[in-house]
């Protein structure tokens, strides 16, 4: 069974690039376009991993991460902060809010897939745009 990944980002292009890379690696992807939708989908879908933009409308990614960590049945879902925030201290703040990793945008899709595979422990070969990411 494929792992389910939630991508929560209000920017279409960011969602599309990450979705394409993860689906090409054989992962099941669900999408949210704002913080409220991300929280609802985390509660309803209980994904295996969440990519969370920290600056989204309706509810910030910071707040979504805190709320997810407060709900016992989903509190252990790994969260990757997926953000254009590049200010000093933002990675520390993201981890304090409950994020497990911090990925700056723009990202290199095959590097993101490597991180996902390492986290989820998948033995499948990652094949992003015809490239073997294990080498």
N, CA, C and O atoms as a printed pandas DataFrame, in Angstrom:
     atom_number atom_name residue_name chain_id  residue_number  x_coord  y_coord  z_coord
0              1         N          UNK        A               1    0.841   -1.191    0.000
1              2        CA          UNK        A               1    0.000    0.000    0.000
2              3         C          UNK        A               1    0.882    1.249    0.000
3              4         O          UNK        A               1    1.863    1.330    0.740
4              5         N          UNK        A               2    0.529    2.192   -0.816
5              6        CA          UNK        A               2    1.292    3.421   -0.947
6              7         C          UNK        A               2    1.070    4.334    0.256
7              8         O          UNK        A               2   -0.024    4.396    0.817
8              9         N          UNK        A               3    2.116    5.030    0.630
9             10        CA          UNK        A               3    1.998    6.011    1.702
10            11         C          UNK        A               3    1.180    7.200    1.213
11            12         O          UNK        A               3    1.235    7.564    0.038
12            13         N          UNK        A               4    0.424    7.798    2.122
13            14        CA          UNK        A               4   -0.397    8.963    1.793
14            15         C          UNK        A               4    0.295   10.220    2.316
15            16         O          UNK        A               4    0.627   10.317    3.498
16            17         N          UNK        A               5    0.505   11.174    1.420
17            18        CA          UNK        A               5    1.190   12.416    1.740
18            19         C          UNK        A               5    0.224   13.582    1.527
19            20         O          UNK        A               5   -0.405   13.688    0.474
20            21         N          UNK        A               6    0.108   14.453    2.527
21            22        CA          UNK        A               6   -0.688   15.673    2.403
22            23         C          UNK        A               6    0.251   16.830    2.088
23            24         O          UNK        A               6    1.209   17.085    2.818
24            25         N          UNK        A               7   -0.036   17.524    0.991
25            26        CA          UNK        A               7    0.681   18.753    0.645
26            27         C          UNK        A               7   -0.275   19.906    0.904
27            28         O          UNK        A               7   -1.336   19.995    0.285
28            29         N          UNK        A               8    0.103   20.783    1.816
29            30        CA          UNK        A               8   -0.721   21.943    2.148
30            31         C          UNK        A               8    0.050   23.208    1.774
31            32         O          UNK        A               8    1.013   23.584    2.442
32            33         N          UNK        A               9   -0.386   23.848    0.706
33            34        CA          UNK        A               9    0.283   25.048    0.209
34            35         C          UNK        A               9   -0.733   25.840   -0.602
35            36         O          UNK        A               9   -1.469   25.263   -1.402
36            37         N          UNK        A              10   -0.782   27.149   -0.406
37            38        CA          UNK        A              10   -1.748   27.967   -1.138
38            39         C          UNK        A              10   -1.273   28.317   -2.547
39            40         O          UNK        A              10   -2.042   28.871   -3.332
40            41         N          UNK        A              11   -0.029   28.006   -2.878
41            42        CA          UNK        A              11    0.507   28.309   -4.201
42            43         C          UNK        A              11    0.382   27.088   -5.117
43            44         O          UNK        A              11    0.926   26.023   -4.824
44            45         N          UNK        A              12   -0.339   27.255   -6.225
45            46        CA          UNK        A              12   -0.578   26.142   -7.147
46            47         C          UNK        A              12    0.723   25.525   -7.659
47            48         O          UNK        A              12    0.870   24.303   -7.658
48            49         N          UNK        A              13    1.663   26.359   -8.094
49            50        CA          UNK        A              13    2.909   25.843   -8.670
50            51         C          UNK        A              13    3.698   25.009   -7.661
51            52         O          UNK        A              13    4.230   23.953   -8.004
52            53         N          UNK        A              14    3.771   25.482   -6.428
53            54        CA          UNK        A              14    4.482   24.720   -5.396
54            55         C          UNK        A              14    3.824   23.365   -5.163
55            56         O          UNK        A              14    4.509   22.349   -5.044
56            57         N          UNK        A              15    2.493   23.353   -5.098
57            58        CA          UNK        A              15    1.771   22.082   -4.914
58            59         C          UNK        A              15    2.030   21.153   -6.095
59            60         O          UNK        A              15    2.291   19.964   -5.913
60            61         N          UNK        A              16    1.955   21.703   -7.305
61            62        CA          UNK        A              16    2.082   20.879   -8.512
62            63         C          UNK        A              16    3.459   20.235   -8.632
63            64         O          UNK        A              16    3.557   19.049   -8.949
64            65         N          UNK        A              17    4.518   20.991   -8.386
65            66        CA          UNK        A              17    5.882   20.453   -8.497
66            67         C          UNK        A              17    6.088   19.323   -7.493
67            68         O          UNK        A              17    6.597   18.259   -7.844
68            69         N          UNK        A              18    5.697   19.555   -6.261
69            70        CA          UNK        A              18    5.889   18.533   -5.231
70            71         C          UNK        A              18    4.994   17.323   -5.472
71            72         O          UNK        A              18    5.424   16.183   -5.293
72            73         N          UNK        A              19    3.751   17.570   -5.879
73            74        CA          UNK        A              19    2.816   16.472   -6.169
74            75         C          UNK        A              19    3.369   15.578   -7.279
75            76         O          UNK        A              19    3.362   14.353   -7.156
76            77         N          UNK        A              20    3.843   16.186   -8.352
77            78        CA          UNK        A              20    4.385   15.416   -9.480
78            79         C          UNK        A              20    5.556   14.544   -9.033
79            80         O          UNK        A              20    5.630   13.370   -9.398
80            81         N          UNK        A              21    6.464   15.106   -8.254
81            82        CA          UNK        A              21    7.635   14.350   -7.800
82            83         C          UNK        A              21    7.241   13.184   -6.902
83            84         O          UNK        A              21    7.761   12.079   -7.050
84            85         N          UNK        A              22    6.332   13.427   -5.980
85            86        CA          UNK        A              22    5.931   12.371   -5.046
86            87         C          UNK        A              22    5.118   11.282   -5.730
87            88         O          UNK        A              22    5.291   10.099   -5.435
88            89         N          UNK        A              23    4.236   11.671   -6.638
89            90        CA          UNK        A              23    3.456   10.667   -7.368
90            91         C          UNK        A              23    4.352    9.839   -8.287
91            92         O          UNK        A              23    4.142    8.635   -8.436
92            93         N          UNK        A              24    5.349   10.475   -8.904
93            94        CA          UNK        A              24    6.289    9.739   -9.754
94            95         C          UNK        A              24    7.071    8.710   -8.942
95            96         O          UNK        A              24    7.541    7.708   -9.481
96            97         N          UNK        A              25    7.204    8.964   -7.650
97            98        CA          UNK        A              25    7.897    8.035   -6.755
98            99         C          UNK        A              25    6.946    6.985   -6.188
99           100         O          UNK        A              25    7.331    6.192   -5.328
100          101         N          UNK        A              26    5.696    6.982   -6.675
101          102        CA          UNK        A              26    4.744    5.959   -6.259
102          103         C          UNK        A              26    3.981    6.264   -4.987
103          104         O          UNK        A              26    3.405    5.363   -4.379
104          105         N          UNK        A              27    3.968    7.514   -4.580
105          106        CA          UNK        A              27    3.268    7.901   -3.359
106          107         C          UNK        A              27    1.899    8.484   -3.688
107          108         O          UNK        A              27    1.712    9.093   -4.741
108          109         N          UNK        A              28    0.958    8.297   -2.794
109          110        CA          UNK        A              28   -0.392    8.828   -2.939
110          111         C          UNK        A              28   -0.414   10.233   -2.343
111          112         O          UNK        A              28   -0.022   10.417   -1.191
112          113         N          UNK        A              29   -0.863   11.221   -3.105
113          114        CA          UNK        A              29   -0.824   12.613   -2.671
114          115         C          UNK        A              29   -2.232   13.183   -2.570
115          116         O          UNK        A              29   -3.058   12.995   -3.463
116          117         N          UNK        A              30   -2.492   13.886   -1.463
117          118        CA          UNK        A              30   -3.721   14.655   -1.304
118          119         C          UNK        A              30   -3.315   16.108   -1.086
119          120         O          UNK        A              30   -2.233   16.385   -0.569
120          121         N          UNK        A              31   -4.187   17.034   -1.481
121          122        CA          UNK        A              31   -3.829   18.450   -1.496
122          123         C          UNK        A              31   -4.766   19.299   -0.652
123          124         O          UNK        A              31   -5.967   19.040   -0.571
124          125         N          UNK        A              32   -4.187   20.325   -0.022
125          126        CA          UNK        A              32   -4.953   21.343    0.692
126          127         C          UNK        A              32   -4.432   22.702    0.241
127          128         O          UNK        A              32   -3.237   22.864   -0.008
128          129         N          UNK        A              33   -5.335   23.678    0.136
129          130        CA          UNK        A              33   -4.948   24.992   -0.372
130          131         C          UNK        A              33   -4.936   26.089    0.688
131          132         O          UNK        A              33   -4.575   27.228    0.393
132          133         N          UNK        A              34   -5.325   25.759    1.910
133          134        CA          UNK        A              34   -5.274   26.730    3.002
134          135         C          UNK        A              34   -5.141   25.979    4.328
135          136         O          UNK        A              34   -5.257   24.754    4.371
136          137         N          UNK        A              35   -4.900   26.716    5.393
137          138        CA          UNK        A              35   -4.661   26.089    6.684
138          139         C          UNK        A              35   -5.845   25.335    7.251
139          140         O          UNK        A              35   -5.680   24.253    7.814
140          141         N          UNK        A              36   -7.045   25.896    7.108
141          142        CA          UNK        A              36   -8.237   25.205    7.616
142          143         C          UNK        A              36   -8.431   23.872    6.906
143          144         O          UNK        A              36   -8.717   22.856    7.539
144          145         N          UNK        A              37   -8.275   23.884    5.592
145          146        CA          UNK        A              37   -8.415   22.658    4.803
146          147         C          UNK        A              37   -7.331   21.647    5.193
147          148         O          UNK        A              37   -7.603   20.449    5.271
148          149         N          UNK        A              38   -6.121   22.117    5.433
149          150        CA          UNK        A              38   -5.026   21.228    5.835
150          151         C          UNK        A              38   -5.340   20.543    7.161
151          152         O          UNK        A              38   -5.131   19.338    7.302
152          153         N          UNK        A              39   -5.832   21.294    8.121
153          154        CA          UNK        A              39   -6.168   20.716    9.423
154          155         C          UNK        A              39   -7.302   19.708    9.286
155          156         O          UNK        A              39   -7.245   18.625    9.868
156          157         N          UNK        A              40   -8.325   20.058    8.524
157          158        CA          UNK        A              40   -9.456   19.142    8.316
158          159         C          UNK        A              40   -8.986   17.849    7.654
159          160         O          UNK        A              40   -9.376   16.757    8.069
160          161         N          UNK        A              41   -8.151   17.972    6.628
161          162        CA          UNK        A              41   -7.677   16.778    5.921
162          163         C          UNK        A              41   -6.758   15.931    6.799
163          164         O          UNK        A              41   -6.784   14.703    6.718
164          165         N          UNK        A              42   -5.957   16.570    7.628
165          166        CA          UNK        A              42   -5.112   15.806    8.555
166          167         C          UNK        A              42   -5.986   14.996    9.505
167          168         O          UNK        A              42   -5.689   13.836    9.788
168          169         N          UNK        A              43   -7.055   15.600    9.992
169          170        CA          UNK        A              43   -7.968   14.904   10.906
170          171         C          UNK        A              43   -8.722   13.781   10.207
171          172         O          UNK        A              43   -8.869   12.693   10.764
172          173         N          UNK        A              44   -9.200   14.035    8.993
173          174        CA          UNK        A              44  -10.014   13.052    8.268
174          175         C          UNK        A              44   -9.184   11.949    7.616
175          176         O          UNK        A              44   -9.597   10.790    7.614
176          177         N          UNK        A              45   -8.042   12.285    7.074
177          178        CA          UNK        A              45   -7.254   11.350    6.267
178          179         C          UNK        A              45   -6.108   10.686    7.025
179          180         O          UNK        A              45   -5.633    9.625    6.619
180          181         N          UNK        A              46   -5.659   11.298    8.119
181          182        CA          UNK        A              46   -4.502   10.802    8.884
182          183         C          UNK        A              46   -3.367   10.359    7.949
183          184         O          UNK        A              46   -3.005    9.183    7.921
184          185         N          UNK        A              47   -2.809   11.306    7.187
185          186        CA          UNK        A              47   -1.751   10.945    6.235
186          187         C          UNK        A              47   -0.489   10.462    6.948
187          188         O          UNK        A              47   -0.338   10.631    8.158
188          189         N          UNK        A              48    0.407    9.861    6.180
189          190        CA          UNK        A              48    1.668    9.364    6.730
190          191         C          UNK        A              48    2.702   10.476    6.895
191          192         O          UNK        A              48    3.655   10.335    7.661
192          193         N          UNK        A              49    2.511   11.582    6.174
193          194        CA          UNK        A              49    3.437   12.710    6.204
194          195         C          UNK        A              49    2.696   13.941    5.706
195          196         O          UNK        A              49    1.831   13.849    4.835
196          197         N          UNK        A              50    3.047   15.104    6.274
197          198        CA          UNK        A              50    2.431   16.368    5.857
198          199         C          UNK        A              50    3.521   17.356    5.454
199          200         O          UNK        A              50    4.458   17.603    6.212
200          201         N          UNK        A              51    3.388   17.921    4.246
201          202        CA          UNK        A              51    4.185   19.070    3.825
202          203         C          UNK        A              51    3.330   20.288    4.100
203          204         O          UNK        A              51    2.220   20.399    3.579
204          205         N          UNK        A              52    3.830   21.200    4.911
205          206        CA          UNK        A              52    3.013   22.296    5.403
206          207         C          UNK        A              52    3.669   23.638    5.132
207          208         O          UNK        A              52    4.704   23.965    5.713
208          209         N          UNK        A              53    3.053   24.419    4.235
209          210        CA          UNK        A              53    3.500   25.791    4.010
210          211         C          UNK        A              53    3.185   26.573    5.277
211          212         O          UNK        A              53    2.096   26.435    5.834
212          213         N          UNK        A              54    4.113   27.384    5.734
213          214        CA          UNK        A              54    3.896   28.108    6.983
214          215         C          UNK        A              54    3.062   29.366    6.806
215          216         O          UNK        A              54    2.495   29.868    7.776
216          217         N          UNK        A              55    2.976   29.887    5.585
217          218        CA          UNK        A              55    2.209   31.111    5.320
218          219         C          UNK        A              55    1.041   30.807    4.400
219          220         O          UNK        A              55    1.152   30.920    3.179
220          221         N          UNK        A              56   -0.083   30.419    4.998
221          222        CA          UNK        A              56   -1.290   30.108    4.223
222          223         C          UNK        A              56   -2.451   30.941    4.739
223          224         O          UNK        A              56   -2.445   31.386    5.887
224          225         N          UNK        A              57   -3.454   31.152    3.881
225          226        CA          UNK        A              57   -4.641   31.876    4.329
226          227         C          UNK        A              57   -5.505   31.035    5.274
227          228         O          UNK        A              57   -5.373   29.813    5.343
228          229         N          UNK        A              58   -6.364   31.704    5.976
229          230        CA          UNK        A              58   -7.362   31.142    6.898
230          231         C          UNK        A              58   -6.789   30.624    8.201
231          232         O          UNK        A              58   -7.371   30.836    9.264
232          233         N          UNK        A              59   -5.660   29.950    8.131
233          234        CA          UNK        A              59   -4.989   29.439    9.328
234          235         C          UNK        A              59   -3.533   29.221    8.930
235          236         O          UNK        A              59   -3.255   28.506    7.967
236          237         N          UNK        A              60   -2.614   29.824    9.656
237          238        CA          UNK        A              60   -1.202   29.701    9.267
238          239         C          UNK        A              60   -0.697   28.278    9.471
239          240         O          UNK        A              60   -1.245   27.513   10.265
240          241         N          UNK        A              61    0.348   27.945    8.746
241          242        CA          UNK        A              61    0.974   26.642    8.925
242          243         C          UNK        A              61    1.516   26.463   10.334
243          244         O          UNK        A              61    1.515   25.355   10.871
244          245         N          UNK        A              62    1.980   27.562   10.934
245          246        CA          UNK        A              62    2.454   27.505   12.322
246          247         C          UNK        A              62    1.331   26.975   13.220
247          248         O          UNK        A              62    1.536   26.071   14.030
248          249         N          UNK        A              63    0.149   27.557   13.055
249          250        CA          UNK        A              63   -0.996   27.176   13.890
250          251         C          UNK        A              63   -1.482   25.769   13.563
251          252         O          UNK        A              63   -1.854   25.017   14.463
252          253         N          UNK        A              64   -1.481   25.410   12.287
253          254        CA          UNK        A              64   -1.893   24.054   11.895
254          255         C          UNK        A              64   -0.993   23.025   12.575
255          256         O          UNK        A              64   -1.484   22.039   13.124
256          257         N          UNK        A              65    0.314   23.249   12.542
257          258        CA          UNK        A              65    1.255   22.309   13.177
258          259         C          UNK        A              65    0.963   22.176   14.669
259          260         O          UNK        A              65    0.929   21.065   15.199
260          261         N          UNK        A              66    0.754   23.292   15.340
261          262        CA          UNK        A              66    0.456   23.248   16.781
262          263         C          UNK        A              66   -0.827   22.477   17.061
263          264         O          UNK        A              66   -0.892   21.687   18.003
264          265         N          UNK        A              67   -1.842   22.708   16.244
265          266        CA          UNK        A              67   -3.125   22.018   16.461
266          267         C          UNK        A              67   -3.022   20.522   16.181
267          268         O          UNK        A              67   -3.624   19.715   16.889
268          269         N          UNK        A              68   -2.270   20.152   15.159
269          270        CA          UNK        A              68   -2.072   18.725   14.872
270          271         C          UNK        A              68   -1.383   18.054   16.057
271          272         O          UNK        A              68   -1.774   16.962   16.469
272          273         N          UNK        A              69   -0.368   18.700   16.597
273          274        CA          UNK        A              69    0.368   18.129   17.734
274          275         C          UNK        A              69   -0.496   18.010   18.990
275          276         O          UNK        A              69   -0.160   17.254   19.901
276          277         N          UNK        A              70   -1.593   18.743   19.044
277          278        CA          UNK        A              70   -2.478   18.706   20.217
278          279         C          UNK        A              70   -3.536   17.605   20.141
279          280         O          UNK        A              70   -4.259   17.380   21.111
280          281         N          UNK        A              71   -3.634   16.920   19.007
281          282        CA          UNK        A              71   -4.644   15.861   18.832
282          283         C          UNK        A              71   -3.923   14.513   18.886
283          284         O          UNK        A              71   -3.190   14.174   17.957
284          285         N          UNK        A              72   -4.119   13.743   19.954
285          286        CA          UNK        A              72   -3.336   12.514   20.140
286          287         C          UNK        A              72   -3.317   11.555   18.951
287          288         O          UNK        A              72   -2.261   10.997   18.652
288          289         N          UNK        A              73   -4.427   11.341   18.269
289          290        CA          UNK        A              73   -4.440   10.328   17.212
290          291         C          UNK        A              73   -3.681   10.745   15.951
291          292         O          UNK        A              73   -3.361    9.896   15.119
292          293         N          UNK        A              74   -3.390   12.031   15.800
293          294        CA          UNK        A              74   -2.599   12.483   14.646
294          295         C          UNK        A              74   -1.317   13.202   15.062
295          296         O          UNK        A              74   -0.563   13.670   14.208
296          297         N          UNK        A              75   -1.072   13.290   16.341
297          298        CA          UNK        A              75    0.058   14.078   16.857
298          299         C          UNK        A              75    1.417   13.573   16.394
299          300         O          UNK        A              75    2.380   14.340   16.357
300          301         N          UNK        A              76    1.510   12.301   16.043
301          302        CA          UNK        A              76    2.808   11.732   15.664
302          303         C          UNK        A              76    3.060   11.742   14.154
303          304         O          UNK        A              76    4.092   11.249   13.698
304          305         N          UNK        A              77    2.130   12.298   13.379
305          306        CA          UNK        A              77    2.357   12.397   11.934
306          307         C          UNK        A              77    3.540   13.341   11.694
307          308         O          UNK        A              77    3.534   14.467   12.191
308          309         N          UNK        A              78    4.541   12.905   10.949
309          310        CA          UNK        A              78    5.663   13.799   10.650
310          311         C          UNK        A              78    5.196   14.992    9.809
311          312         O          UNK        A              78    4.388   14.848    8.891
312          313         N          UNK        A              79    5.719   16.157   10.142
313          314        CA          UNK        A              79    5.394   17.387    9.418
314          315         C          UNK        A              79    6.687   18.003    8.903
315          316         O          UNK        A              79    7.622   18.247    9.665
316          317         N          UNK        A              80    6.724   18.251    7.591
317          318        CA          UNK        A              80    7.828   18.982    6.986
318          319         C          UNK        A              80    7.343   20.400    6.714
319          320         O          UNK        A              80    6.401   20.596    5.946
320          321         N          UNK        A              81    7.980   21.392    7.337
321          322        CA          UNK        A              81    7.704   22.778    6.989
322          323         C          UNK        A              81    8.225   22.973    5.568
323          324         O          UNK        A              81    9.393   22.707    5.282
324          325         N          UNK        A              82    7.351   23.437    4.688
325          326        CA          UNK        A              82    7.675   23.600    3.269
326          327         C          UNK        A              82    7.429   25.063    2.962
327          328         O          UNK        A              82    6.294   25.466    2.710
328          329         N          UNK        A              83    8.492   25.865    2.983
329          330        CA          UNK        A              83    8.254   27.291    3.021
330          331         C          UNK        A              83    9.329   28.116    2.330
331          332         O          UNK        A              83   10.475   27.691    2.187
332          333         N          UNK        A              84    8.929   29.294    1.911
333          334        CA          UNK        A              84    9.862   30.256    1.344
334          335         C          UNK        A              84   10.500   31.092    2.451
335          336         O          UNK        A              84   11.390   31.899    2.181
336          337         N          UNK        A              85   10.059   30.908    3.683
337          338        CA          UNK        A              85   10.669   31.619    4.812
338          339         C          UNK        A              85   12.136   31.241    4.883
339          340         O          UNK        A              85   12.472   30.068    5.051
340          341         N          UNK        A              86   12.990   32.206    4.760
341          342        CA          UNK        A              86   14.418   31.920    4.821
342          343         C          UNK        A              86   15.089   32.828    5.843
343          344         O          UNK        A              86   16.304   33.028    5.811
344          345         N          UNK        A              87   14.297   33.367    6.736
345          346        CA          UNK        A              87   14.842   34.255    7.747
346          347         C          UNK        A              87   15.541   33.452    8.835
347          348         O          UNK        A              87   15.139   32.339    9.173
348          349         N          UNK        A              88   16.586   34.045    9.367
349          350        CA          UNK        A              88   17.309   33.377   10.446
350          351         C          UNK        A              88   16.344   33.109   11.600
351          352         O          UNK        A              88   15.599   33.997   12.015
352          353         N          UNK        A              89   16.364   31.912   12.099
353          354        CA          UNK        A              89   15.498   31.551   13.215
354          355         C          UNK        A              89   14.198   30.888   12.818
355          356         O          UNK        A              89   13.527   30.307   13.671
356          357         N          UNK        A              90   13.815   30.956   11.535
357          358        CA          UNK        A              90   12.546   30.349   11.125
358          359         C          UNK        A              90   12.557   28.831   11.257
359          360         O          UNK        A              90   11.544   28.232   11.618
360          361         N          UNK        A              91   13.701   28.200   10.965
361          362        CA          UNK        A              91   13.757   26.745   11.113
362          363         C          UNK        A              91   13.566   26.355   12.577
363          364         O          UNK        A              91   12.863   25.390   12.876
364          365         N          UNK        A              92   14.180   27.093   13.477
365          366        CA          UNK        A              92   14.027   26.824   14.911
366          367         C          UNK        A              92   12.572   27.022   15.324
367          368         O          UNK        A              92   12.020   26.217   16.074
368          369         N          UNK        A              93   11.951   28.098   14.832
369          370        CA          UNK        A              93   10.537   28.350   15.148
370          371         C          UNK        A              93    9.641   27.251   14.587
371          372         O          UNK        A              93    8.685   26.836   15.241
372          373         N          UNK        A              94    9.945   26.777   13.379
373          374        CA          UNK        A              94    9.139   25.715   12.769
374          375         C          UNK        A              94    9.230   24.440   13.600
375          376         O          UNK        A              94    8.222   23.772   13.830
376          377         N          UNK        A              95   10.416   24.109   14.041
377          378        CA          UNK        A              95   10.577   22.911   14.874
378          379         C          UNK        A              95    9.869   23.093   16.217
379          380         O          UNK        A              95    9.276   22.148   16.736
380          381         N          UNK        A              96    9.927   24.290   16.776
381          382        CA          UNK        A              96    9.236   24.558   18.043
382          383         C          UNK        A              96    7.721   24.450   17.886
383          384         O          UNK        A              96    7.017   24.095   18.831
384          385         N          UNK        A              97    7.225   24.759   16.687
385          386        CA          UNK        A              97    5.781   24.661   16.424
386          387         C          UNK        A              97    5.347   23.218   16.202
387          388         O          UNK        A              97    4.150   22.932   16.164
388          389         N          UNK        A              98    6.307   22.305   16.056
389          390        CA          UNK        A              98    5.967   20.895   15.891
390          391         C          UNK        A              98    6.405   20.277   14.581
391          392         O          UNK        A              98    6.083   19.120   14.312
392          393         N          UNK        A              99    7.133   21.018   13.758
393          394        CA          UNK        A              99    7.596   20.466   12.483
394          395         C          UNK        A              99    8.840   19.607   12.706
395          396         O          UNK        A              99    9.693   19.927   13.534
396          397         N          UNK        A             100    8.925   18.514   11.954
397          398        CA          UNK        A             100   10.032   17.573   12.086
398          399         C          UNK        A             100   11.203   17.898   11.176
399          400         O          UNK        A             100   12.336   17.503   11.449
400          401         N          UNK        A             101   10.933   18.616   10.096
401          402        CA          UNK        A             101   11.986   18.976    9.154
402          403         C          UNK        A             101   11.583   20.285    8.497
403          404         O          UNK        A             101   10.440   20.725    8.620
404          405         N          UNK        A             102   12.522   20.900    7.802
405          406        CA          UNK        A             102   12.333   22.228    7.227
406          407         C          UNK        A             102   12.899   22.206    5.819
407          408         O          UNK        A             102   14.092   21.970    5.628
408          409         N          UNK        A             103   12.048   22.450    4.835
409          410        CA          UNK        A             103   12.474   22.436    3.438
410          411         C          UNK        A             103   12.180   23.799    2.830
411          412         O          UNK        A             103   11.030   24.239    2.799
412          413         N          UNK        A             104   13.229   24.468    2.345
413          414        CA          UNK        A             104   13.062   25.784    1.735
414          415         C          UNK        A             104   12.596   25.650    0.298
415          416         O          UNK        A             104   12.992   24.725   -0.412
416          417         N          UNK        A             105   11.748   26.582   -0.125
417          418        CA          UNK        A             105   11.317   26.670   -1.518
418          419         C          UNK        A             105   12.184   27.716   -2.208
419          420         O          UNK        A             105   12.568   28.699   -1.574
420          421         N          UNK        A             106   12.495   27.537   -3.461
421          422        CA          UNK        A             106   12.182   26.354   -4.258
422          423         C          UNK        A             106   13.041   25.173   -3.809
423          424         O          UNK        A             106   14.139   25.350   -3.280
424          425         N          UNK        A             107   12.527   23.986   -4.029
425          426        CA          UNK        A             107   13.236   22.788   -3.593
426          427         C          UNK        A             107   13.674   21.970   -4.805
427          428         O          UNK        A             107   13.227   22.207   -5.927
428          429         N          UNK        A             108   14.546   21.015   -4.559
429          430        CA          UNK        A             108   14.960   20.063   -5.593
430          431         C          UNK        A             108   14.120   18.812   -5.371
431          432         O          UNK        A             108   14.323   18.101   -4.387
432          433         N          UNK        A             109   13.178   18.531   -6.273
433          434        CA          UNK        A             109   12.236   17.432   -6.041
434          435         C          UNK        A             109   12.873   16.103   -5.660
435          436         O          UNK        A             109   12.383   15.433   -4.751
436          437         N          UNK        A             110   13.949   15.704   -6.325
437          438        CA          UNK        A             110   14.532   14.390   -5.996
438          439         C          UNK        A             110   15.129   14.384   -4.593
439          440         O          UNK        A             110   15.153   13.342   -3.938
440          441         N          UNK        A             111   15.611   15.533   -4.123
441          442        CA          UNK        A             111   16.133   15.610   -2.753
442          443         C          UNK        A             111   14.996   15.489   -1.738
443          444         O          UNK        A             111   15.158   14.877   -0.683
444          445         N          UNK        A             112   13.857   16.073   -2.064
445          446        CA          UNK        A             112   12.690   15.950   -1.187
446          447         C          UNK        A             112   12.239   14.496   -1.128
447          448         O          UNK        A             112   11.916   13.987   -0.055
448          449         N          UNK        A             113   12.217   13.831   -2.268
449          450        CA          UNK        A             113   11.811   12.422   -2.304
450          451         C          UNK        A             113   12.775   11.576   -1.471
451          452         O          UNK        A             113   12.341   10.652   -0.783
452          453         N          UNK        A             114   14.063   11.874   -1.522
453          454        CA          UNK        A             114   15.032   11.151   -0.686
454          455         C          UNK        A             114   14.679   11.293    0.791
455          456         O          UNK        A             114   14.704   10.317    1.540
456          457         N          UNK        A             115   14.350   12.516    1.202
457          458        CA          UNK        A             115   13.984   12.748    2.604
458          459         C          UNK        A             115   12.726   11.971    2.975
459          460         O          UNK        A             115   12.644   11.381    4.052
460          461         N          UNK        A             116   11.754   11.977    2.076
461          462        CA          UNK        A             116   10.501   11.260    2.334
462          463         C          UNK        A             116   10.777    9.770    2.465
463          464         O          UNK        A             116   10.298    9.129    3.400
464          465         N          UNK        A             117   11.534    9.222    1.548
465          466        CA          UNK        A             117   11.858    7.786    1.588
466          467         C          UNK        A             117   12.601    7.434    2.877
467          468         O          UNK        A             117   12.313    6.414    3.502
468          469         N          UNK        A             118   13.547    8.270    3.271
469          470        CA          UNK        A             118   14.297    8.008    4.499
470          471         C          UNK        A             118   13.363    8.026    5.709
471          472         O          UNK        A             118   13.476    7.184    6.600
472          473         N          UNK        A             119   12.458    8.972    5.732
473          474        CA          UNK        A             119   11.533    9.087    6.857
474          475         C          UNK        A             119   10.549    7.933    6.902
475          476         O          UNK        A             119   10.306    7.357    7.963
476          477         N          UNK        A             120    9.983    7.595    5.755
477          478        CA          UNK        A             120    8.945    6.566    5.720
478          479         C          UNK        A             120    9.519    5.158    5.631
479          480         O          UNK        A             120    8.784    4.179    5.768
480          481         N          UNK        A             121   10.818    5.047    5.402
481          482        CA          UNK        A             121   11.458    3.743    5.369
482          483         C          UNK        A             121   11.080    2.903    4.176
483          484         O          UNK        A             121   11.061    1.675    4.263
484          485         N          UNK        A             122   10.778    3.544    3.061
485          486        CA          UNK        A             122   10.385    2.807    1.869
486          487         C          UNK        A             122   11.600    2.191    1.203
487          488         O          UNK        A             122   12.633    2.842    1.049
488          489         N          UNK        A             123   11.471    0.946    0.813
489          490        CA          UNK        A             123   12.541    0.274    0.104
490          491         C          UNK        A             123   12.426    0.418   -1.398
491          492         O          UNK        A             123   13.277   -0.076   -2.138
492          493         N          UNK        A             124   11.362    1.104   -1.866
493          494        CA          UNK        A             124   11.162    1.261   -3.302
494          495         C          UNK        A             124   12.218    2.201   -3.865
495          496         O          UNK        A             124   12.676    3.121   -3.187
496          497         N          UNK        A             125   12.595    1.956   -5.110
497          498        CA          UNK        A             125   13.506    2.881   -5.777
498          499         C          UNK        A             125   12.744    4.151   -6.117
499          500         O          UNK        A             125   11.611    4.102   -6.595
500          501         N          UNK        A             126   13.371    5.273   -5.869
501          502        CA          UNK        A             126   12.759    6.544   -6.226
502          503         C          UNK        A             126   13.157    6.879   -7.656
503          504         O          UNK        A             126   14.346    6.922   -7.974
504          505         N          UNK        A             127   12.186    7.113   -8.510
505          506        CA          UNK        A             127   12.467    7.432   -9.897
506          507         C          UNK        A             127   11.758    8.733  -10.240
507          508         O          UNK        A             127   10.581    8.738  -10.597
508          509         N          UNK        A             128   12.475    9.811  -10.128
509          510        CA          UNK        A             128   11.912   11.126  -10.393
510          511         C          UNK        A             128   12.429   11.613  -11.734
511          512         O          UNK        A             128   13.634   11.789  -11.918
512          513         N          UNK        A             129   11.521   11.829  -12.662
513          514        CA          UNK        A             129   11.866   12.311  -13.995
514          515         C          UNK        A             129   12.958   11.448  -14.615
515          516         O          UNK        A             129   13.869   11.954  -15.270
516          517         N          UNK        A             130   12.854   10.126  -14.397
517          518        CA          UNK        A             130   13.788    9.198  -14.999
518          519         C          UNK        A             130   15.136    9.113  -14.313
519          520         O          UNK        A             130   16.054    8.476  -14.830
520          521         N          UNK        A             131   15.269    9.748  -13.152
521          522        CA          UNK        A             131   16.553    9.738  -12.473
522          523         C          UNK        A             131   16.483    8.860  -11.235
523          524         O          UNK        A             131   15.530    8.949  -10.461
524          525         N          UNK        A             132   17.479    8.016  -11.046
525          526        CA          UNK        A             132   17.572    7.206   -9.841
526          527         C          UNK        A             132   18.133    8.106   -8.746
527          528         O          UNK        A             132   19.266    8.576   -8.848
528          529         N          UNK        A             133   17.349    8.346   -7.704
529          530        CA          UNK        A             133   17.774    9.282   -6.662
530          531         C          UNK        A             133   18.624    8.620   -5.593
531          532         O          UNK        A             133   19.046    9.286   -4.647
532          533         N          UNK        A             134   18.885    7.334   -5.719
533          534        CA          UNK        A             134   19.688    6.657   -4.712
534          535         C          UNK        A             134   21.184    6.782   -4.988
535          536         O          UNK        A             134   22.000    6.332   -4.183
536          537         N          UNK        A             135   21.548    7.384   -6.108
537          538        CA          UNK        A             135   22.964    7.497   -6.461
538          539         C          UNK        A             135   23.394    8.934   -6.480
539          540         O          UNK        A             135   24.557    9.226   -6.758
